[in-house]
Amino acid sequence: MRQNKVIFIITLLLLMLTSCIKSYEPVIESTDAVKYIVSGQVNRGDTVQHVNVSRTTPVKEPWYFPISYCTVKILDDKGNSYPAIDLHNGNYEITIPASELKTGALFKVDVTLPDGVNIVSDFDQINDCPDVDSVYYVLQDVPGSNPKIPAKGIQFYLDLDGGNMTSRKFRIDAIETWEYHSAYPIEWYYDGKVRHVVPADFSRMVCWKTALVKNVFTITTDNLSINKYPRYPLHVVDNYSSPRLVYGYSLLIKQYALSDAAFTYWEKIQTNSHQQGGLYEKQPLAVKGNMHNLTNPDQEVLGFFGATTVKTKRIFVKNVENMPLNYYKDCETGIALKNGLKQITP
């Protein structure tokens, strides 16, 4: 009897070892293979407005596919039309007089692609936005390379106070800038035969980099008795995975007041971005925005064009108390220039 059990276990293990996992190739309809993406918004508080036009790419070869030479204009509910300047990288800039950017004003975008396809958005309304109340951080333990020894990090928070305003839905952009130093400012060039090293220029050893925090932050006070949301968690910056806190760190907060349609869109984007890929997680979906293809109504267009008011606040972080810092000494000026990082003289 025992021998039969042993044979059964061995057979089962052999079956498991010889089995294989087959890759799944999704069947994509021809109408879904290529989709246009139009995004942007009118910001009351900005002097220049921005629109981006691109298209999707194959799943196996994801990359940014901008569309240039489009005719792009922003229309308001008064019949005014504001043409865009083509920056030839999928980005378009539009100037709208500040006198027209008022609470309650409606705006939409109209895009004509080089092949004649016409895409328009729904109108979206500018809502008033309160000032950013406060932004701060709290020192806390975060997972490090050794599970038994946590590293130190700082968790950023935002307090929102909408007062008596009717706006109850908001989105937050967090833009971080940090200083780093090039320990060995080596520069060189290659003439085809020999690599020539340029004498070190230590006046260029101080560098700064700016990046948008990729998290999507949305806040609503609809279900609260007062139009306030204290201690809303933003992102965490640690002291071991990057040199962001070594020399100096700055965080710029942009707070937008959203319409109901815009909030619903960004909430879905947030849900998609937070999926962890577990067995029982919901599958991420292509989020439907407010864009419409008038030329080919059956072809879905991704993206959202909104209108909002933006308020900003910046804080600076340096020499965080009770937080040891790891120093990075392998940044070369040549590498920094290659990666397109801005460098200035200290």
C-alpha positions in Angstrom: 0.0 0.0 0.0 2.8 2.4 0.9 4.6 1.5 -2.3 1.5 2.5 -4.3 1.4 5.9 -2.6 5.1 6.5 -3.3 4.5 5.6 -7.0 1.5 7.9 -7.1 3.4 10.9 -5.6 6.3 10.3 -8.0 4.0 10.2 -11.0 2.2 13.4 -9.9 5.6 15.2 -9.6 6.6 14.0 -13.0 3.4 15.3 -14.5 3.9 18.7 -12.8 7.5 18.9 -14.1 6.6 18.0 -17.7 3.6 20.3 -17.8 4.0 23.8 -19.4 2.4 27.2 -19.3 1.1 28.4 -22.7 1.2 32.0 -23.4 -2.2 33.7 -24.1 -2.5 35.7 -27.2 -5.6 37.9 -27.0 -7.7 38.3 -30.2 -7.9 42.0 -30.9 -10.5 43.3 -33.4 -9.2 45.4 -36.2 -11.2 48.3 -35.0 -9.5 48.1 -31.6 -6.0 47.7 -32.9 -5.4 51.5 -33.2 -7.2 54.0 -31.0 -6.6 57.7 -30.9 -5.9 59.4 -27.5 -6.7 63.1 -26.9 -6.1 64.6 -23.5 -5.7 68.0 -21.9 -7.5 70.6 -20.0 -8.2 74.3 -19.6 -6.7 75.5 -16.4 -8.0 78.7 -14.9 -4.7 80.0 -13.3 -2.4 79.0 -16.2 -1.5 81.4 -19.0 -1.1 78.6 -21.7 -3.3 75.6 -22.1 -2.1 72.2 -23.4 -3.6 69.4 -25.5 -1.9 66.1 -26.4 -2.8 63.9 -29.4 -1.4 60.4 -29.8 -2.4 56.9 -30.8 -2.1 53.5 -29.2 0.6 51.0 -30.2 0.8 47.2 -30.2 0.8 45.4 -26.8 4.2 43.7 -27.6 5.8 47.0 -28.7 4.4 49.8 -26.3 5.8 53.2 -27.1 4.6 56.8 -27.3 3.2 57.5 -30.8 2.5 61.3 -31.1 0.4 62.7 -33.9 1.6 66.0 -35.3 0.2 68.3 -38.0 -3.3 68.2 -36.5 -5.7 71.2 -36.5 -6.5 71.7 -32.8 -8.7 74.4 -31.3 -10.5 75.0 -28.0 -14.1 76.2 -28.2 -16.1 77.9 -25.4 -19.9 78.1 -24.9 -19.9 81.7 -26.2 -18.9 80.6 -29.7 -15.2 81.7 -29.3 -12.5 79.6 -31.0 -8.9 79.5 -29.9 -6.4 77.8 -32.3 -3.4 75.8 -31.1 0.2 76.0 -32.0 1.7 72.6 -33.1 4.9 71.8 -31.1 5.4 68.8 -33.4 5.7 66.2 -30.7 2.0 65.5 -30.2 1.7 68.5 -27.9 -0.3 71.6 -28.8 -0.4 75.0 -27.0 -3.4 77.3 -26.8 -3.6 80.8 -25.3 -7.0 81.9 -23.9 -7.5 85.4 -22.4 -7.7 85.3 -18.6 -10.9 87.3 -18.8 -12.6 84.3 -20.4 -11.4 81.8 -17.8 -14.2 82.3 -15.3 -16.1 80.0 -12.9 -19.0 78.4 -14.8 -17.4 78.9 -18.3 -17.6 75.8 -20.6 -14.9 74.6 -22.9 -14.3 71.7 -25.3 -11.6 70.6 -27.7 -11.9 70.1 -31.5 -9.2 68.1 -33.2 -8.9 67.3 -36.9 -6.2 64.7 -37.7 -4.0 64.9 -40.8 -6.1 62.2 -42.5 -9.3 64.3 -41.9 -10.7 62.4 -38.9 -12.5 64.8 -36.7 -12.5 64.3 -32.9 -14.4 66.5 -30.4 -15.0 66.3 -26.6 -18.0 67.2 -24.5 -18.1 70.6 -22.9 -16.6 70.6 -19.4 -17.2 73.4 -16.8 -14.7 75.4 -14.8 -15.3 75.1 -11.1 -13.8 77.3 -8.4 -11.0 75.7 -6.4 -9.8 76.5 -2.8 -6.2 77.3 -2.0 -4.0 74.4 -1.0 -4.5 74.4 2.7 -1.3 72.6 3.9 1.2 70.0 2.7 3.5 68.2 5.2 5.3 64.9 5.9 5.7 62.4 8.7 8.8 60.3 9.3 8.0 56.6 9.2 9.5 53.1 8.7 9.3 51.7 5.2 10.3 48.2 3.8 14.0 48.1 3.0 16.4 45.6 1.5 16.5 43.7 4.8 12.9 42.7 5.9 14.1 42.6 9.5 15.5 46.1 9.4 13.1 48.7 8.1 14.4 51.8 6.4 13.3 55.3 7.1 11.1 57.3 4.8 8.7 60.3 4.8 5.0 60.0 4.0 3.6 63.2 2.5 0.1 64.4 3.4 -2.3 67.1 2.2 -5.0 68.9 4.1 -7.9 70.1 2.0 -10.3 72.8 3.1 -13.0 73.7 0.6 -14.8 76.1 2.9 -18.2 77.2 1.6 -17.3 76.5 -2.0 -19.6 74.3 -4.1 -16.7 72.3 -5.4 -16.6 68.9 -3.7 -14.4 66.9 -6.1 -10.6 67.4 -6.6 -7.5 65.9 -8.2 -3.9 66.4 -7.0 -0.7 66.4 -9.0 2.5 66.0 -7.1 5.7 67.2 -8.9 9.0 66.5 -7.1 12.4 68.1 -7.7 15.6 67.0 -6.0 19.2 67.9 -6.0 22.0 65.4 -6.6 25.8 65.8 -7.0 28.1 64.3 -9.5 31.1 63.0 -7.6 33.2 62.6 -10.7 32.2 65.3 -13.3 33.8 63.4 -16.3 33.0 64.4 -19.8 34.3 62.9 -23.0 33.8 62.7 -26.7 34.7 60.1 -29.3 36.2 61.2 -32.7 35.7 57.8 -34.3 39.1 56.4 -33.3 40.0 57.7 -29.8 38.0 58.6 -26.7 39.0 62.1 -25.5 38.5 63.0 -21.8 37.7 66.6 -21.1 39.2 68.1 -18.0 36.9 67.9 -15.0 34.6 70.9 -14.5 33.5 70.9 -10.9 31.3 73.9 -11.4 28.8 71.5 -13.1 28.7 68.9 -10.3 25.3 70.1 -8.9 22.3 68.7 -10.7 18.5 68.9 -10.3 15.8 66.6 -11.7 12.1 67.1 -11.8 9.5 64.4 -12.2 5.7 63.9 -11.9 4.7 61.4 -9.2 2.9 58.8 -11.2 0.2 58.1 -8.6 -3.3 59.4 -9.3 -4.7 61.3 -6.3 -8.5 62.1 -6.2 -10.4 63.5 -3.3 -14.2 63.9 -2.7 -16.0 65.5 0.2 -19.5 64.6 -1.1 -20.1 62.2 1.8 -18.7 64.5 4.5 -20.7 66.9 6.6 -18.1 69.7 5.9 -16.1 70.5 2.8 -12.8 69.4 4.4 -10.5 66.4 4.0 -7.6 66.3 6.6 -4.5 64.2 6.3 -5.0 62.8 2.7 -2.0 60.5 2.0 0.2 61.3 -1.0 3.4 59.4 -1.8 6.4 58.1 0.2 10.0 59.1 -0.3 12.6 56.8 1.3 16.3 57.1 2.0 17.6 54.0 0.4 16.2 53.4 -3.1 17.1 56.8 -4.5 19.2 59.9 -3.6 16.2 62.2 -3.5 16.6 63.2 0.1 20.3 63.5 0.3 20.9 67.1 -0.5 17.5 68.8 -1.0 14.0 67.9 -2.0 11.0 70.1 -3.1 7.4 69.1 -3.7 5.0 71.1 -5.9 1.3 70.4 -5.3 -1.3 71.3 -8.0 -4.8 71.1 -6.8 -7.7 70.9 -9.4 -11.4 71.3 -8.8 -13.2 68.8 -11.0 -16.6 68.4 -12.6 -18.6 65.2 -11.9 -17.6 63.8 -15.3 -13.9 64.5 -14.8 -13.9 63.1 -11.3 -15.6 59.8 -12.5 -12.9 59.5 -15.2 -10.0 60.1 -12.9 -11.4 57.7 -10.3 -11.4 54.9 -12.9 -7.9 55.8 -13.9 -6.9 55.6 -10.2 -8.6 52.2 -9.8 -6.8 50.8 -12.9 -3.4 52.1 -11.7 -3.9 50.5 -8.2 -4.6 47.0 -9.4 -2.0 44.6 -7.9 -2.5 41.7 -10.4 -3.9 39.2 -7.9 -6.0 36.2 -8.9 -9.2 37.8 -7.9 -8.4 41.4 -8.9 -10.6 43.1 -11.5 -9.1 43.3 -14.9 -7.9 46.8 -16.0 -10.1 48.4 -18.6 -9.7 51.0 -21.2 -11.3 53.9 -19.5 -13.9 55.8 -21.5 -13.6 59.5 -21.4 -15.5 62.3 -23.1 -14.0 62.2 -26.5 -16.0 61.3 -29.7 -14.9 60.4 -33.2 -17.4 62.3 -35.4 -15.9 60.8 -38.7 -16.1 57.2 -37.5 -18.5 57.1 -34.6 -17.9 53.4 -34.0 -14.2 54.0 -33.3 -13.6 54.6 -29.6 -11.3 57.5 -28.6 -9.4 57.4 -25.3 -8.7 60.4 -23.1 -10.5 63.2 -21.4 -10.6 67.0 -22.0 -11.6 69.0 -18.9 -11.9 72.5 -17.6 -10.8 73.4 -14.1 -9.2 75.9 -11.7 -5.7 75.1 -10.4 -4.1 76.2 -7.2 -0.5 75.4 -6.2 1.8 75.2 -3.2 5.4 74.2 -2.9 7.3 72.9 0.1 11.0 72.2 0.7 12.5 69.3 2.6 16.1 69.3 3.8 18.0 67.7 6.7 15.1 65.5 8.0 15.5 65.0 11.7 16.3 61.5 13.0 16.7 60.2 9.4 20.0 58.8 8.3 20.8 59.3 4.6 22.6 57.1 2.1 25.0 59.0 -0.1 25.4 58.1 -3.8 28.8 58.7 -5.4 28.6 57.1 -8.8 26.8 59.8 -10.8 28.9 61.1 -13.7 28.2 64.3 -15.4 28.4 62.7 -18.9 25.7 60.2 -17.9 23.5 62.9 -16.5 23.7 64.9 -19.8 23.0 61.8 -21.8 19.8 61.2 -19.8 18.7 64.8 -20.4 18.9 66.0 -16.8 19.2 69.7 -16.3 22.5 70.8 -14.8 23.4 74.3 -13.6 26.2 75.9 -11.8 25.7 75.9 -7.9 
